[in-house]
Amino acid sequence: MRRANIMVSGIQLENMGGHALIVGEAQILLRGETRPCELMDEQCQGLRDALDPDWYGGAHGVVIKGGLIRVGDPASIEVPTPVPS
């Protein structure tokens, strides 16, 4: 099961799989769409109604660079920086 760990506004996440979401010092490699379920409203009443009507539960991804995120930090979408092996 996936659940929201961070919420951003003003960013188009649809079809951004393979791109990086940059928030604060962190980079998250976006993998795909998160489908909403009824558990969302159990955690926060009205959350499902607040979702984007075209892309529902947003996106899920993996952290590729950890870092501090603060409320109000800007968010952007970028082509990910390759991680050295």
N, C-alpha and C positions, 0 to 999 in steps of 0.2 A: 504494500500500500504506500502511496506517495501522499505527502501533505505539504502545504505551503510553509516554507521556512522564511521566505522573504517576499514582500510584495512591493512592486514598483508601479509607477504610473507614467504615462507619456512615452512609453516605449512599445513599439510594434514587435511582438514576439512570434507572430505567425510566420511559419516557413523559415525560421532562423536557425534550424538545426545545423550544427557544425560551426556556428558563430559563438563568440564569447560575449557574455553579459558582464560588463564591468560595473561594479558597485563599490564605492570606497576603494579599499586596497585589494579587494578580492576579484578574481576572474572565475566565472562559471561557464563551462562548455555546455551549450544548450544541446539537448538530445532529441526532444520532441514535445508533443502536447501532453498535458496532464488532463485526464478526464475527471470531471467532478463526480462526487457521489453524495449520498444522503448524509454521510457522517460530517460533512462540512457544516451543515446547519446545526448539528448537535454541538459542535465546538463553538460556533459563533452564529447565532440566529441571523438570517438574512444574507449570509455570505454568498450563497449560490445566486441570489438575485443580483448581487453586485458584480458578478462576473461579466466579462466581455461576451456579448451575445454571439459573436462569430467564433471565438476561440476558447470559450468556457473556462477551464481551470488553469490557463496559462501554460507554462513550459516547465519541463524538468531537465536537470543537467547534473554534471559532476564538477566539483571544485577542482580547478587546475592551478589556482594560486590562492592560497588562504590570505586573510588579512582582516583588518578592522573595518567594520561597517557601522556607520552611525545613522540615526534617523536624519533624513534630509540630505544625505550624500547624493551627488548626481549619479545617474545610471546611463550607460550607453551600450550600444552593440558594436562590436568590432570583429574583424577577422582575427582568430586566436593567434597568440604568439606561440610558436613551436616550443615544446618543452625539450631541453637537451636530454639525450639519453646517456 
